[in-house]
Amino acid sequence: MYLAWAKYPGQIALKPFSEPFRIPLRFHFMKKVLLLTMGIVLSDIVYSQQPLLDEYNEQRQKINKKGLLVLGSWSAANIIYGTIVSSQTHGSTKYFHRMNALWNGVTLGISTFGFLAAKKDKGLSYPQSLKQQANIEKVFIANAGIDLAYIAGGLYLKERSKAGSKNPDRSKGYGESIVLQGSVLFLFDALMYAIHNKHGKQLYQMAQKINLSTTDNGMGIVIQL
């Protein structure tokens, strides 16, 4: 088997296929120059996008802090109001407000810890920012699923109060409180997910500015300015 190879313009040389397939030195040089140029261009693009990534990650942290601040305020109000009203009421109403205070004591602790533990994600690369975005969305989806379990548990306690519970007032009051708090948390997590998901579209738009494409002649890069 022979291979046709053009050594000079207008000339064709036949070489056995078993011989080493030699590529002109000039081709290697041009390939290295092209790869170096693409590397410099990509480095400049990544460097120019870093401030945008820092701003984006900072906005994500602000969204979390605002959400935790709202949740913490709701919890603090429930603790104060629930503690006062539970001491002045009787029956299932007493247990309802007592559970509100106890439940939100835990919620306030979690939200406060999350608010204080939040740290700046400055200097994250695009893949790292993308991972953080995906993680935060997964957290709120998982939390929403847990919230539904809370609601189901509250409904169970409420129904149990009708089926001969030892303390029907407590079962009813606790059940109604857990349904309420679980519903609030579900709305909170669903809203936070929607906000982060909308914010995350800005991150995906950054990736669309750089597209790699392949053709019959090789690979190319398309940069949208």
GROMACS elastic network, one bead per residue, 0.5 to 0.9 nm:
[ bonds ]
;  ai    aj funct       b0    kb
    1    15     6  0.86341   500
    1    16     6  0.60956   500
    1    17     6  0.57257   500
    1    18     6  0.81357   500
    2    14     6  0.60351   500
    2    15     6  0.54077   500
    2    17     6  0.50533   500
    2    18     6  0.83637   500
    3    13     6  0.82241   500
    3    14     6  0.56285   500
    3    15     6  0.53553   500
    3    16     6  0.61520   500
    3    17     6  0.55800   500
    4    12     6  0.64443   500
    4    13     6  0.58732   500
    4    15     6  0.66911   500
    5    11     6  0.85627   500
    5    12     6  0.56925   500
    5    13     6  0.52757   500
    5    14     6  0.62934   500
    5    15     6  0.74512   500
    6     9     6  0.69616   500
    6    10     6  0.76862   500
    6    11     6  0.58029   500
    6    13     6  0.60493   500
    6    14     6  0.87459   500
    7    10     6  0.86327   500
    7    11     6  0.63905   500
    7    12     6  0.64885   500
    7    13     6  0.66936   500
    8    11     6  0.53849   500
    8    12     6  0.75232   500
    9    12     6  0.83261   500
   15    18     6  0.83729   500
   15    19     6  0.71472   500
   16    19     6  0.57199   500
   16    20     6  0.89681   500
   17    20     6  0.76784   500
   17    21     6  0.77647   500
   18    21     6  0.83487   500
   19    22     6  0.88117   500
   22    25     6  0.87741   500
   23    26     6  0.84093   500
   23    27     6  0.68930   500
   23    28     6  0.76623   500
   24    27     6  0.55031   500
   24    28     6  0.70575   500
   25    28     6  0.52381   500
   25    29     6  0.64237   500
   25    30     6  0.87982   500
   26    29     6  0.50840   500
   26    30     6  0.61846   500
   26    31     6  0.85451   500
   27    30     6  0.51739   500
   27    31     6  0.60936   500
   27    32     6  0.86632   500
   28    31     6  0.50711   500
   28    32     6  0.62628   500
   28    33     6  0.86833   500
   29    32     6  0.52063   500
   29    33     6  0.62565   500
   29    34     6  0.86307   500
   30    33     6  0.50377   500
   30    34     6  0.60622   500
   30    35     6  0.86009   500
   31    34     6  0.50816   500
   31    35     6  0.61723   500
   31    36     6  0.85233   500
   32    35     6  0.51644   500
   32    36     6  0.60450   500
   32    37     6  0.84934   500
   33    36     6  0.50889   500
   33    37     6  0.60483   500
   33    38     6  0.85803   500
   34    37     6  0.50910   500
   34    38     6  0.61632   500
   34    39     6  0.85418   500
   35    38     6  0.51042   500
   35    39     6  0.60883   500
   35    40     6  0.86717   500
   36    39     6  0.50200   500
   36    40     6  0.62544   500
   36    41     6  0.86573   500
   37    40     6  0.51651   500
   37    41     6  0.61951   500
   37    42     6  0.85843   500
   38    41     6  0.50773   500
   38    42     6  0.60307   500
   38    43     6  0.84444   500
   38   221     6  0.83708   500
   39    42     6  0.51674   500
   39    43     6  0.60268   500
   39    44     6  0.85934   500
   40    43     6  0.50607   500
   40    44     6  0.61928   500
   40    45     6  0.86347   500
   41    44     6  0.51807   500
   41    45     6  0.62477   500
   41    46     6  0.86999   500
   42    45     6  0.50067   500
   42    46     6  0.61092   500
   42    47     6  0.84711   500
   42   210     6  0.89911   500
   43    46     6  0.51520   500
   43    47     6  0.60104   500
   43    48     6  0.84811   500
   44    47     6  0.50647   500
   44    48     6  0.60347   500
   44    49     6  0.85696   500
   45    48     6  0.51227   500
   45    49     6  0.61878   500
   45    50     6  0.88013   500
   45   210     6  0.89906   500
   46    49     6  0.51037   500
   46    50     6  0.63400   500
   46   125     6  0.85556   500
   46   126     6  0.84633   500
   47    50     6  0.53552   500
   47    51     6  0.80189   500
   48    51     6  0.68005   500
   48    52     6  0.78692   500
   49    52     6  0.51683   500
   49    53     6  0.62345   500
   49    54     6  0.87398   500
   49   126     6  0.87658   500
   49   206     6  0.81897   500
   50    54     6  0.61341   500
   50    55     6  0.85516   500
   50   123     6  0.71599   500
   50   124     6  0.80268   500
   50   125     6  0.73511   500
   50   126     6  0.82489   500
   51    54     6  0.50389   500
   51    55     6  0.61406   500
   51    56     6  0.84984   500
   51   123     6  0.85168   500
   52    55     6  0.50928   500
   52    56     6  0.60445   500
   52    57     6  0.86309   500
   53    57     6  0.61024   500
   53    58     6  0.84417   500
   53   122     6  0.81955   500
   53   123     6  0.78410   500
   53   124     6  0.72470   500
   53   125     6  0.74544   500
   53   126     6  0.70500   500
   53   129     6  0.73990   500
   53   203     6  0.79604   500
   54    57     6  0.52402   500
   54    58     6  0.60857   500
   54    59     6  0.86297   500
   54   121     6  0.72313   500
   54   122     6  0.53123   500
   54   123     6  0.62803   500
   54   124     6  0.71463   500
   54   125     6  0.89833   500
   55    58     6  0.50672   500
   55    59     6  0.62310   500
   55    60     6  0.87282   500
   55   122     6  0.84170   500
   56    59     6  0.51591   500
   56    60     6  0.63816   500
   56    61     6  0.88620   500
   56   129     6  0.86712   500
   56   199     6  0.85023   500
   56   200     6  0.88279   500
   56   202     6  0.80515   500
   56   203     6  0.76320   500
   57    60     6  0.50009   500
   57    61     6  0.63686   500
   57    62     6  0.87032   500
   57   120     6  0.78551   500
   57   121     6  0.60091   500
   57   122     6  0.71414   500
   57   124     6  0.81873   500
   57   129     6  0.70218   500
   57   132     6  0.87539   500
   57   133     6  0.86918   500
   58    61     6  0.51522   500
   58    62     6  0.62850   500
   58    63     6  0.87487   500
   58   120     6  0.67333   500
   58   121     6  0.68621   500
   58   122     6  0.75350   500
   59    63     6  0.62217   500
   59    64     6  0.87147   500
   59   199     6  0.86093   500
   60    63     6  0.51475   500
   60    64     6  0.64402   500
   60    65     6  0.87804   500
   60   133     6  0.82283   500
   60   196     6  0.72882   500
   60   199     6  0.76881   500
   60   200     6  0.87271   500
   61    64     6  0.51006   500
   61    65     6  0.61848   500
   61    66     6  0.86084   500
   61   118     6  0.73177   500
   61   119     6  0.79638   500
   61   120     6  0.72779   500
   61   121     6  0.80785   500
   62    65     6  0.50549   500
   62    66     6  0.60477   500
   62    67     6  0.84530   500
   63    66     6  0.52793   500
   63    67     6  0.61729   500
   63    68     6  0.86473   500
   63   192     6  0.81519   500
   63   195     6  0.80524   500
   63   196     6  0.77321   500
   64    67     6  0.51239   500
   64    68     6  0.61195   500
   64    69     6  0.85116   500
   64   114     6  0.87994   500
   64   115     6  0.79205   500
   64   118     6  0.85644   500
   64   192     6  0.80123   500
   64   196     6  0.88770   500
   65    68     6  0.50595   500
   65    69     6  0.59854   500
   65    70     6  0.85950   500
   65   114     6  0.81599   500
   65   115     6  0.57333   500
   65   116     6  0.89409   500
   65   118     6  0.78603   500
   66    69     6  0.50177   500
   66    70     6  0.62686   500
   66    71     6  0.86439   500
   66   115     6  0.88725   500
   67    70     6  0.51994   500
   67    71     6  0.62196   500
   67    72     6  0.85114   500
   67   188     6  0.80650   500
   67   192     6  0.71893   500
   68    72     6  0.58635   500
   68    73     6  0.84475   500
   68   111     6  0.53958   500
   68   112     6  0.74232   500
   68   114     6  0.73597   500
   68   115     6  0.63049   500
   69    72     6  0.50245   500
   69    73     6  0.61194   500
   69    74     6  0.86375   500
   69   111     6  0.74962   500
   69   112     6  0.80769   500
   69   115     6  0.75309   500
   70    73     6  0.51502   500
   70    74     6  0.63007   500
   70    75     6  0.86832   500
   71    74     6  0.51308   500
   71    75     6  0.62118   500
   71    76     6  0.86766   500
   71   107     6  0.79742   500
   71   108     6  0.75632   500
   71   111     6  0.68815   500
   71   185     6  0.85371   500
   71   188     6  0.79147   500
   72    75     6  0.50123   500
   72    76     6  0.61097   500
   72    77     6  0.86038   500
   72   104     6  0.85404   500
   72   107     6  0.73370   500
   72   108     6  0.51592   500
   72   109     6  0.83220   500
   72   110     6  0.87035   500
   72   111     6  0.58062   500
   72   112     6  0.68467   500
   73    76     6  0.51280   500
   73    77     6  0.61891   500
   73    78     6  0.86142   500
   73   108     6  0.81264   500
   74    77     6  0.52743   500
   74    78     6  0.62769   500
   74    79     6  0.87333   500
   74   104     6  0.81209   500
   74   108     6  0.85031   500
   75    78     6  0.51164   500
   75    79     6  0.61764   500
   75    80     6  0.87462   500
   75   100     6  0.86100   500
   75   101     6  0.79864   500
   75   103     6  0.83232   500
   75   105     6  0.68447   500
   75   106     6  0.86453   500
   75   107     6  0.64172   500
   75   108     6  0.54569   500
   76    79     6  0.51178   500
   76    80     6  0.63096   500
   76    81     6  0.85715   500
   76   101     6  0.85466   500
   76   104     6  0.71126   500
   76   105     6  0.76685   500
   76   108     6  0.67187   500
   77    80     6  0.53309   500
   77    81     6  0.59872   500
   77    82     6  0.80888   500
   77   101     6  0.88216   500
   77   104     6  0.88091   500
   78    81     6  0.52048   500
   78    82     6  0.53959   500
   78    83     6  0.80033   500
   78    97     6  0.81588   500
   78   100     6  0.60399   500
   78   101     6  0.55971   500
   78   102     6  0.89548   500
   78   103     6  0.88209   500
   78   104     6  0.64566   500
   78   105     6  0.86088   500
   79    82     6  0.52429   500
   79    83     6  0.58936   500
   79    84     6  0.85423   500
   79    97     6  0.87321   500
   79    98     6  0.86080   500
   79   100     6  0.67965   500
   79   102     6  0.71345   500
   79   103     6  0.83681   500
   79   104     6  0.61530   500
   79   105     6  0.64922   500
   80    83     6  0.53974   500
   80    84     6  0.63701   500
   80    85     6  0.87381   500
   80   101     6  0.71835   500
   81    84     6  0.53026   500
   81    85     6  0.60637   500
   81    86     6  0.83389   500
   81    97     6  0.78238   500
   81   100     6  0.87998   500
   81   101     6  0.76607   500
   82    85     6  0.53106   500
   82    86     6  0.57686   500
   82    87     6  0.85268   500
   82    94     6  0.87334   500
   82    96     6  0.82180   500
   82    98     6  0.57343   500
   82    99     6  0.78282   500
   82   100     6  0.58802   500
   82   102     6  0.85281   500
   83    86     6  0.54541   500
   83    87     6  0.65989   500
   83    97     6  0.69742   500
   83    98     6  0.63178   500
   83   100     6  0.84521   500
   83   101     6  0.59349   500
   83   102     6  0.87316   500
   84    87     6  0.56161   500
   84    88     6  0.68781   500
   84    97     6  0.85969   500
   85    88     6  0.51400   500
   85    89     6  0.62254   500
   85    93     6  0.87458   500
   85    94     6  0.72729   500
   85    97     6  0.65632   500
   85    98     6  0.82195   500
   86    89     6  0.54881   500
   86    90     6  0.75865   500
   86    93     6  0.73586   500
   86    95     6  0.68738   500
   86    96     6  0.77440   500
   86    97     6  0.52594   500
   86    98     6  0.54734   500
   86   101     6  0.88555   500
   87    90     6  0.81773   500
   87    94     6  0.71547   500
   87    98     6  0.84778   500
   88    94     6  0.76796   500
   89    92     6  0.87889   500
   89    93     6  0.64176   500
   89    94     6  0.51114   500
   89    95     6  0.88925   500
   89    97     6  0.89840   500
   90    93     6  0.60493   500
   90    95     6  0.79376   500
   91    94     6  0.56011   500
   91    95     6  0.70021   500
   91    96     6  0.89239   500
   91   169     6  0.54805   500
   91   170     6  0.75284   500
   91   173     6  0.80141   500
   92    95     6  0.51908   500
   92    96     6  0.60189   500
   92    97     6  0.88040   500
   92   168     6  0.78968   500
   92   170     6  0.57239   500
   92   171     6  0.78268   500
   92   172     6  0.59757   500
   92   174     6  0.78714   500
   93    97     6  0.63816   500
   93    98     6  0.85032   500
   93   169     6  0.80417   500
   93   170     6  0.87826   500
   93   172     6  0.87580   500
   93   173     6  0.59421   500
   94    97     6  0.55528   500
   94    98     6  0.61373   500
   94    99     6  0.87171   500
   94   169     6  0.86359   500
   94   170     6  0.82970   500
   94   173     6  0.72008   500
   95    99     6  0.60389   500
   95   100     6  0.84617   500
   95   169     6  0.72719   500
   95   170     6  0.55038   500
   95   171     6  0.82445   500
   95   172     6  0.80667   500
   95   174     6  0.58808   500
   95   177     6  0.83180   500
   96    99     6  0.54397   500
   96   100     6  0.63547   500
   96   101     6  0.89132   500
   96   170     6  0.78102   500
   96   172     6  0.77821   500
   96   174     6  0.53079   500
   96   175     6  0.77926   500
   96   176     6  0.65617   500
   96   177     6  0.52104   500
   96   178     6  0.85908   500
   97   101     6  0.62945   500
   97   102     6  0.86755   500
   97   173     6  0.77730   500
   97   174     6  0.84224   500
   97   177     6  0.72677   500
   98   101     6  0.52266   500
   98   102     6  0.62639   500
   98   103     6  0.85294   500
   98   173     6  0.85565   500
   98   174     6  0.80968   500
   98   177     6  0.86935   500
   99   103     6  0.57053   500
   99   104     6  0.82395   500
   99   173     6  0.77525   500
   99   174     6  0.58002   500
   99   175     6  0.89344   500
   99   177     6  0.61438   500
   99   178     6  0.75640   500
  100   103     6  0.52613   500
  100   104     6  0.60660   500
  100   105     6  0.84607   500
  100   174     6  0.83274   500
  100   177     6  0.59300   500
  100   178     6  0.77621   500
  100   180     6  0.87454   500
  100   181     6  0.74403   500
  101   104     6  0.54140   500
  101   105     6  0.61435   500
  102   105     6  0.51436   500
  102   106     6  0.69217   500
  102   107     6  0.89755   500
  103   106     6  0.55864   500
  103   107     6  0.64768   500
  103   108     6  0.87771   500
  103   177     6  0.86870   500
  103   178     6  0.80574   500
  103   181     6  0.78288   500
  104   108     6  0.57204   500
  104   109     6  0.82847   500
  104   181     6  0.83176   500
  105   108     6  0.52383   500
  105   109     6  0.63580   500
  105   110     6  0.88370   500
  106   109     6  0.51663   500
  106   110     6  0.63403   500
  106   111     6  0.87019   500
  107   110     6  0.51737   500
  107   111     6  0.61033   500
  107   112     6  0.84574   500
  108   111     6  0.51701   500
  108   112     6  0.59250   500
  108   113     6  0.84564   500
  109   112     6  0.52111   500
  109   113     6  0.61395   500
  109   114     6  0.86035   500
  110   113     6  0.52087   500
  110   114     6  0.61698   500
  110   115     6  0.86195   500
  111   114     6  0.50739   500
  111   115     6  0.60866   500
  111   116     6  0.86501   500
  112   115     6  0.50933   500
  112   116     6  0.61892   500
  112   117     6  0.84074   500
  113   116     6  0.52799   500
  113   117     6  0.58339   500
  113   118     6  0.84545   500
  114   117     6  0.51418   500
  114   118     6  0.60659   500
  115   118     6  0.55499   500
  116   119     6  0.81691   500
  119   122     6  0.89695   500
  121   124     6  0.62283   500
  121   129     6  0.83757   500
  124   127     6  0.80499   500
  124   128     6  0.56666   500
  124   129     6  0.59005   500
  125   128     6  0.51628   500
  125   129     6  0.60566   500
  125   130     6  0.85019   500
  126   129     6  0.50485   500
  126   130     6  0.60499   500
  126   131     6  0.85900   500
  126   203     6  0.82732   500
  126   206     6  0.88999   500
  126   207     6  0.85489   500
  127   131     6  0.61629   500
  127   132     6  0.86755   500
  128   131     6  0.50513   500
  128   132     6  0.62454   500
  128   133     6  0.86187   500
  129   132     6  0.51058   500
  129   133     6  0.61618   500
  129   134     6  0.86506   500
  129   203     6  0.81312   500
  130   133     6  0.51069   500
  130   134     6  0.62329   500
  130   135     6  0.86285   500
  130   200     6  0.84463   500
  130   203     6  0.72643   500
  130   204     6  0.83183   500
  131   134     6  0.51445   500
  131   135     6  0.61154   500
  131   136     6  0.87018   500
  132   135     6  0.50844   500
  132   136     6  0.62349   500
  132   137     6  0.87010   500
  133   136     6  0.53970   500
  133   137     6  0.64102   500
  133   138     6  0.87382   500
  133   196     6  0.77965   500
  133   197     6  0.84048   500
  133   200     6  0.66179   500
  133   203     6  0.86778   500
  134   137     6  0.53058   500
  134   138     6  0.62350   500
  134   139     6  0.87473   500
  134   200     6  0.86125   500
  135   138     6  0.50653   500
  135   139     6  0.61961   500
  135   140     6  0.89040   500
  136   139     6  0.50790   500
  136   140     6  0.65709   500
  136   141     6  0.87854   500
  136   193     6  0.81256   500
  136   196     6  0.78346   500
  137   140     6  0.54308   500
  137   141     6  0.63268   500
  137   142     6  0.87087   500
  137   192     6  0.84841   500
  137   193     6  0.57391   500
  137   194     6  0.87063   500
  137   196     6  0.67327   500
  137   197     6  0.69235   500
  138   141     6  0.50758   500
  138   142     6  0.60803   500
  138   143     6  0.84935   500
  138   193     6  0.84776   500
  139   142     6  0.51825   500
  139   143     6  0.60884   500
  139   144     6  0.86071   500
  139   189     6  0.88704   500
  139   193     6  0.86510   500
  140   144     6  0.60668   500
  140   145     6  0.86598   500
  140   188     6  0.89648   500
  140   189     6  0.52674   500
  140   190     6  0.70178   500
  140   192     6  0.70244   500
  140   193     6  0.56984   500
  141   144     6  0.51504   500
  141   145     6  0.65135   500
  141   146     6  0.89057   500
  141   189     6  0.72395   500
  141   190     6  0.74065   500
  141   193     6  0.69885   500
  142   145     6  0.51682   500
  142   146     6  0.64420   500
  142   147     6  0.87301   500
  142   189     6  0.89891   500
  143   146     6  0.50078   500
  143   147     6  0.61245   500
  143   148     6  0.87397   500
  143   185     6  0.83234   500
  143   186     6  0.76414   500
  143   189     6  0.65640   500
  143   190     6  0.88915   500
  144   148     6  0.64339   500
  144   149     6  0.88385   500
  144   185     6  0.74947   500
  144   186     6  0.51543   500
  144   187     6  0.81309   500
  144   188     6  0.85406   500
  144   189     6  0.56923   500
  144   190     6  0.65680   500
  145   148     6  0.52494   500
  145   149     6  0.66262   500
  145   150     6  0.89482   500
  145   186     6  0.80747   500
  146   149     6  0.50159   500
  146   150     6  0.64099   500
  146   151     6  0.88426   500
  146   182     6  0.86177   500
  146   186     6  0.84420   500
  147   151     6  0.63679   500
  147   152     6  0.86856   500
  147   181     6  0.86536   500
  147   182     6  0.50847   500
  147   183     6  0.69869   500
  147   184     6  0.86710   500
  147   185     6  0.62567   500
  147   186     6  0.53273   500
  147   189     6  0.86283   500
  148   151     6  0.50597   500
  148   152     6  0.62321   500
  148   153     6  0.86170   500
  148   182     6  0.68453   500
  148   183     6  0.76719   500
  148   186     6  0.70157   500
  149   152     6  0.50274   500
  149   153     6  0.61407   500
  149   154     6  0.86134   500
  149   182     6  0.81451   500
  150   153     6  0.50604   500
  150   154     6  0.61827   500
  150   155     6  0.86620   500
  150   178     6  0.65153   500
  150   179     6  0.68031   500
  150   181     6  0.82700   500
  150   182     6  0.53429   500
  150   183     6  0.83439   500
  151   154     6  0.50757   500
  151   155     6  0.62267   500
  151   156     6  0.86085   500
  151   175     6  0.85752   500
  151   178     6  0.64012   500
  151   180     6  0.76865   500
  151   181     6  0.80978   500
  151   182     6  0.52383   500
  151   183     6  0.66294   500
  152   155     6  0.51515   500
  152   156     6  0.62364   500
  152   157     6  0.88273   500
  152   178     6  0.89770   500
  152   179     6  0.75137   500
  152   182     6  0.89161   500
  153   156     6  0.50257   500
  153   157     6  0.63872   500
  153   158     6  0.86917   500
  153   175     6  0.73852   500
  153   178     6  0.75563   500
  153   179     6  0.77633   500
  154   157     6  0.51808   500
  154   158     6  0.62151   500
  154   159     6  0.86890   500
  154   171     6  0.88601   500
  154   172     6  0.86565   500
  154   174     6  0.71638   500
  154   176     6  0.61932   500
  154   177     6  0.73285   500
  154   180     6  0.84845   500
  154   182     6  0.82962   500
  155   158     6  0.50128   500
  155   159     6  0.61807   500
  155   160     6  0.84624   500
  155   172     6  0.89430   500
  155   175     6  0.59306   500
  155   176     6  0.72853   500
  155   178     6  0.82023   500
  155   179     6  0.65551   500
  156   159     6  0.51979   500
  156   160     6  0.60205   500
  156   161     6  0.87780   500
  156   175     6  0.71468   500
  157   161     6  0.64335   500
  157   170     6  0.89942   500
  157   171     6  0.52818   500
  157   172     6  0.63331   500
  157   173     6  0.87018   500
  157   174     6  0.71762   500
  157   176     6  0.81467   500
  158   161     6  0.54212   500
  158   162     6  0.73285   500
  158   168     6  0.84812   500
  158   171     6  0.58935   500
  158   173     6  0.75371   500
  158   174     6  0.76410   500
  158   176     6  0.64547   500
  159   162     6  0.54216   500
  159   163     6  0.68386   500
  159   171     6  0.83445   500
  159   172     6  0.75861   500
  159   175     6  0.83199   500
  160   163     6  0.50563   500
  160   164     6  0.71020   500
  160   165     6  0.60677   500
  160   168     6  0.75770   500
  160   171     6  0.68003   500
  160   172     6  0.77463   500
  160   175     6  0.89712   500
  161   164     6  0.63122   500
  161   165     6  0.51551   500
  161   166     6  0.82679   500
  161   167     6  0.73454   500
  161   169     6  0.69694   500
  161   170     6  0.79364   500
  161   171     6  0.52727   500
  161   172     6  0.54652   500
  161   175     6  0.87939   500
  162   165     6  0.70270   500
  162   168     6  0.69706   500
  162   172     6  0.83330   500
  163   168     6  0.84680   500
  164   167     6  0.83230   500
  164   168     6  0.71512   500
  165   168     6  0.50927   500
  165   169     6  0.87939   500
  165   171     6  0.73522   500
  166   170     6  0.89488   500
  166   171     6  0.87188   500
  167   170     6  0.54889   500
  167   171     6  0.63773   500
  167   172     6  0.87080   500
  168   171     6  0.50726   500
  168   172     6  0.59570   500
  168   173     6  0.83915   500
  169   172     6  0.51911   500
  169   173     6  0.59462   500
  169   174     6  0.83664   500
  170   173     6  0.51322   500
  170   174     6  0.58362   500
  170   175     6  0.81469   500
  171   174     6  0.53085   500
  171   175     6  0.57974   500
  171   176     6  0.84733   500
  172   175     6  0.50709   500
  172   176     6  0.60850   500
  172   177     6  0.85129   500
  173   176     6  0.53204   500
  173   177     6  0.61819   500
  173   178     6  0.86715   500
  174   177     6  0.51102   500
  174   178     6  0.61327   500
  174   179     6  0.85997   500
  175   178     6  0.52252   500
  175   179     6  0.61903   500
  175   180     6  0.86361   500
  176   179     6  0.51488   500
  176   180     6  0.62335   500
  176   181     6  0.87033   500
  177   180     6  0.50992   500
  177   181     6  0.61283   500
  177   182     6  0.83792   500
  178   181     6  0.51060   500
  178   182     6  0.57414   500
  178   183     6  0.82577   500
  179   182     6  0.51822   500
  179   183     6  0.60197   500
  179   184     6  0.86262   500
  180   183     6  0.51821   500
  180   184     6  0.62786   500
  180   185     6  0.87116   500
  181   184     6  0.50932   500
  181   185     6  0.61825   500
  181   186     6  0.85343   500
  182   185     6  0.51163   500
  182   186     6  0.60608   500
  182   187     6  0.86532   500
  183   186     6  0.50092   500
  183   187     6  0.62375   500
  183   188     6  0.85331   500
  184   187     6  0.52111   500
  184   188     6  0.61264   500
  184   189     6  0.86672   500
  185   189     6  0.60402   500
  185   190     6  0.84100   500
  186   189     6  0.52159   500
  186   190     6  0.59906   500
  186   191     6  0.84304   500
  187   190     6  0.51301   500
  187   191     6  0.59933   500
  187   192     6  0.84732   500
  188   191     6  0.52267   500
  188   192     6  0.60962   500
  188   193     6  0.85623   500
  189   192     6  0.50604   500
  189   193     6  0.60426   500
  189   194     6  0.85626   500
  190   193     6  0.51579   500
  190   194     6  0.62388   500
  190   195     6  0.87197   500
  191   194     6  0.50865   500
  191   195     6  0.62099   500
  191   196     6  0.86382   500
  192   195     6  0.51151   500
  192   196     6  0.61186   500
  192   197     6  0.84059   500
  193   196     6  0.51755   500
  193   197     6  0.58793   500
  193   198     6  0.84880   500
  194   197     6  0.50952   500
  194   198     6  0.61688   500
  194   199     6  0.85490   500
  195   198     6  0.52536   500
  195   199     6  0.61573   500
  195   200     6  0.85592   500
  196   200     6  0.59025   500
  196   201     6  0.88216   500
  197   200     6  0.50045   500
  197   201     6  0.67690   500
  198   201     6  0.55978   500
  198   202     6  0.78615   500
  199   202     6  0.59462   500
  199   203     6  0.77193   500
  200   203     6  0.52844   500
  200   204     6  0.67652   500
  200   205     6  0.89191   500
  201   204     6  0.51258   500
  201   205     6  0.62382   500
  201   206     6  0.88851   500
  202   205     6  0.51248   500
  202   206     6  0.66636   500
  203   206     6  0.53795   500
  203   207     6  0.70904   500
  204   207     6  0.53215   500
  204   208     6  0.66456   500
  205   208     6  0.51003   500
  205   209     6  0.68750   500
  206   209     6  0.56074   500
  206   210     6  0.77600   500
  207   210     6  0.57723   500
  207   211     6  0.77345   500
  208   211     6  0.63573   500
  208   223     6  0.87459   500
  208   224     6  0.80460   500
  209   222     6  0.78583   500
  209   223     6  0.56730   500
  209   225     6  0.72394   500
  210   221     6  0.71327   500
  210   222     6  0.58558   500
  210   224     6  0.65079   500
  211   220     6  0.84754   500
  211   221     6  0.57925   500
  211   222     6  0.50462   500
  211   223     6  0.65191   500
  211   224     6  0.84186   500
  212   219     6  0.72041   500
  212   220     6  0.58595   500
  212   222     6  0.62143   500
  212   223     6  0.88213   500
  213   218     6  0.86562   500
  213   219     6  0.57586   500
  213   220     6  0.52247   500
  213   221     6  0.60983   500
  213   222     6  0.74372   500
  214   217     6  0.78574   500
  214   218     6  0.57546   500
  214   220     6  0.60339   500
  214   221     6  0.86156   500
  215   218     6  0.52446   500
  215   219     6  0.60915   500
  215   220     6  0.77475   500
  216   219     6  0.83644   500
